Amino acid sequence: MTSMLDRIKKNAAALGKTVVLCEGEDKRVVEAAAQISKEGIAKVVLVGNVDECKKVAPDVDLSGVTVVDPLTSEKTAVYANILYEARKAKGMTPELALEAAKDRTMFGALMLKAGDVDGYVSGACHSTANTLRPGLQVIKTAPGTDIVSSCFVMIAPESGNKYCKDGAFVFADCALNICPTSEQLAEIAVSSAATAKSIAGIEPKVAMLSFSTKGSGNDAKFADTVSKVRESVRIAHEIAPDLELDGEFQFDAALVPAVAAIKAPDSRTAGNANVFVFPDINAGNIGYKIAERLGGFVAVGPICQGFAKPLNDLSRGCSVEDIVLTVAVTALQSGALNNR
């Protein structure tokens, strides 16, 4: 576990990326900014007021951190114009744009849009909606992607796990999309495979999960989820023909070679999967928490996928270490985008 977390930080540090933290009013964020800078994980821009930062975290040394206040920054007017151009078709006026650009989360997103930073992290004291809305409004989705999704990198416990040969799995989508369509599941699968490579450093083998394995179950009279998952497999193969992906699988058929040999003997992915795409948020959220609480896995995330530039949401219950790790992940995402 520790080696994987350390590797994520080390790989991020090697990239020299700049990440904006939008919540200088939060003690945890201020402490994380200082730690990130001290450890060299990334260069940090902290959105806030210097006096406010000192008030909430008086003992923190911010000498290596750039603190920017939207109320006084000379860039606010520049960013407001970017926002106006992006939103004028939706009724945005220059006056409204200037006021909106002073909001810290929007200011951070506009910094990212302008290319002044490489990634954005917020959410320690803002809701997911307030954190992601600026991203959806000004960063938008990556070319060829219609959906923003999330995943967790599930890091195996220090004692190991006999089925987790690479030290980590990827679970998706456990946090954002309630009941994705076949098309959306396919996009989530492709995005999650990219995350597996760029963040966990594993070669993705993607399983599309269900309560059915290769037609063993049928709920056509009720929710018809089996056919939805089966169709998502077909679409994913069209989007990414070189990606190792198969389904529909029950979880044990995707994970355990002996079960795969019985339930899906003709599948190369069955019994070897390391990226698991759940059919809906109920299954995904329950699944990652079972792995975390009963299996001893460490859940890194939720990691946002599908934005044109790296943008991530924190839990409001996050720790300083959670923030540090999220910044490292965001830096790695930026590096992966640059390499495409």
Long-range contacts (C-beta under 8 A, 24 or more apart in sequence): 1-155, 1-156, 1-157, 1-158, 1-167, 1-298, 2-158, 3-167, 4-155, 4-156, 4-167, 4-168, 4-200, 5-155, 5-298, 5-300, 5-325, 7-201, 8-199, 8-300, 8-325, 8-328, 8-329, 8-332, 9-39, 9-41, 9-324, 9-325, 9-328, 11-201, 11-328, 11-332, 11-335, 12-41, 12-42, 12-327, 12-328, 12-329, 12-331, 12-332, 12-335, 13-39, 13-40, 13-41, 13-42, 13-328, 15-42, 15-331, 15-332, 15-334, 15-335, 16-42, 16-43, 17-42, 17-43, 17-118, 17-119, 17-330, 17-331, 17-334, 17-335, 18-42, 18-43, 18-44, 18-45, 18-116, 18-117, 18-118, 18-119, 19-43, 19-44, 19-45, 19-117, 19-118, 19-119, 19-120, 19-121, 19-327, 19-330, 19-331, 20-44, 20-45, 20-46, 20-47, 20-108, 20-111, 20-112, 20-117, 20-119, 20-120, 20-121, 21-45, 21-46, 21-47, 21-108, 21-121, 21-122, 21-323, 21-327, 22-47, 22-104, 22-105, 22-107, 22-108, 22-120, 22-121, 22-122, 22-126, 23-47, 23-48, 23-104, 23-122, 23-123, 23-124, 23-125, 23-126, 24-48, 24-49, 24-52, 24-53, 24-67, 24-104, 25-52, 25-53, 25-56, 25-125, 26-56, 26-124, 26-125, 27-56, 27-57, 28-124, 28-318, 28-319, 28-320, 28-323, 29-124, 29-125, 29-323, 30-56, 30-57, 30-60, 30-62, 31-57, 31-60, 31-320, 32-320, 32-323, 32-324, 32-327, 33-62, 33-65, 34-60, 34-61, 34-62, 34-64, 34-65, 35-320, 35-324, 36-324, 36-327, 37-62, 37-64, 37-65, 38-64, 39-324, 41-324, 41-327, 41-328, 41-331, 42-119, 42-327, 42-328, 42-330, 42-331, 44-327, 45-111, 45-116, 45-117, 47-104, 47-107, 47-108, 48-104, 68-107, 70-101, 70-102, 70-103, 70-104, 70-107, 71-102, 73-107, 75-111, 75-114, 75-116, 76-101, 76-102, 76-107, 77-101, 78-114, 79-107, 79-110, 79-111, 79-113, 79-114, 80-110, 82-110, 82-113, 82-114, 82-138, 83-110, 83-137, 83-138, 86-113, 86-137, 86-138, 87-137, 87-138, 103-134, 105-130, 105-131, 105-133, 105-134, 106-134, 106-138, 108-134, 109-134, 109-135, 109-137, 109-138, 109-139, 109-311, 110-134, 110-138, 112-139, 112-309, 112-310, 112-311, 113-138, 113-139, 113-309, 118-309, 118-310, 118-330, 118-331, 118-334, 119-309, 119-310, 119-311, 119-312, 119-327, 119-330, 119-331, 119-333, 119-334, 120-309, 120-310, 120-311, 120-312, 120-330, 121-311, 121-312, 121-314, 121-323, 121-326, 121-327, 121-330, 122-313, 122-314, 123-312, 123-313, 123-314, 123-315, 123-316, 123-318, 124-314, 124-316, 124-318, 124-323, 125-316, 126-316, 127-316, 128-176, 128-313, 131-313, 131-314, 132-304, 132-311, 132-313, 135-304, 135-307, 135-311, 139-307, 139-308, 139-309, 139-311, 140-307, 140-308, 141-306, 141-307, 141-308, 142-306, 142-307, 142-308, 143-308, 145-187, 145-191, 145-306, 146-183, 146-184, 146-187, 147-177, 147-180, 147-184, 147-187, 147-188, 147-306, 148-176, 148-304, 148-305, 148-306, 148-307, 149-173, 149-176, 149-177, 149-180, 149-184, 149-187, 149-188, 149-191, 149-192, 149-304, 149-305, 149-306, 150-174, 150-175, 150-176, 150-177, 150-301, 150-302, 150-303, 150-304, 150-305, 151-188, 151-191, 151-192, 151-195, 151-301, 151-302, 151-303, 151-305, 152-288, 152-299, 152-300, 152-301, 152-302, 152-303, 153-195, 153-196, 153-199, 153-200, 153-299, 153-300, 153-301, 153-303, 153-329, 154-288, 154-291, 154-292, 154-297, 154-298, 154-299, 154-300, 155-297, 155-298, 155-299, 155-300, 156-296, 156-297, 157-295, 157-296, 157-297, 157-298, 159-296, 161-295, 161-297, 163-255, 163-256, 164-274, 165-274, 166-200, 166-202, 166-203, 166-274, 167-200, 167-202, 168-200, 168-202, 168-274, 169-274, 169-275, 169-276, 169-291, 169-297, 170-195, 170-196, 170-200, 170-202, 170-204, 170-274, 170-275, 170-276, 171-276, 171-278, 171-284, 171-287, 171-288, 171-291, 172-275, 172-276, 172-277, 172-278, 172-284, 172-305, 173-277, 173-278, 173-281, 173-284, 174-278, 174-281, 174-284, 174-285, 174-287, 174-288, 174-301, 174-302, 175-281, 175-284, 175-285, 175-301, 175-302, 176-281, 176-302, 176-304, 177-281, 178-280, 178-281, 179-280, 179-281, 180-279, 180-280, 181-228, 182-228, 182-229, 182-231, 182-232, 182-235, 183-232, 183-235, 185-228, 185-229, 185-232, 185-235, 185-236, 185-277, 185-279, 186-232, 186-233, 186-235, 186-236, 186-238, 186-239, 187-239, 187-306, 188-277, 188-305, 189-232, 189-236, 189-243, 189-245, 189-275, 189-277, 190-236, 190-239, 190-240, 190-243, 191-305, 191-306, 192-275, 192-277, 192-305, 193-240, 193-243, 193-245, 193-275, 194-305, 194-336, 195-303, 195-305, 195-333, 196-274, 196-275, 197-336, 198-332, 198-333, 198-335, 198-336, 199-300, 199-303, 199-329, 199-332, 199-333, 202-274, 203-274, 204-243, 204-244, 204-274, 204-275, 205-244, 205-245, 205-269, 205-272, 205-273, 205-274, 205-275, 206-236, 206-243, 206-244, 206-245, 206-246, 206-269, 206-273, 206-275, 206-276, 206-277, 207-245, 207-246, 207-247, 207-249, 207-254, 207-255, 207-269, 207-270, 207-273, 207-275, 207-276, 207-277, 208-232, 208-233, 208-236, 208-245, 208-246, 208-247, 208-248, 208-249, 208-277, 208-279, 209-247, 209-248, 209-249, 209-250, 209-251, 209-254, 209-276, 209-277, 209-278, 209-279, 209-283, 210-247, 210-248, 210-249, 210-250, 210-279, 211-250, 212-248, 212-250, 213-248, 213-249, 213-250, 213-253, 213-263, 213-264, 213-270, 214-248, 214-249, 214-263, 214-264, 214-267, 216-250, 216-263, 225-279, 225-280, 228-279, 229-279, 232-277, 244-268, 244-269, 245-269, 246-270, 247-277, 249-273, 251-276, 251-287, 300-325, 300-329, 301-329, 303-329, 303-333, 309-334, 309-337, 310-334, 310-337
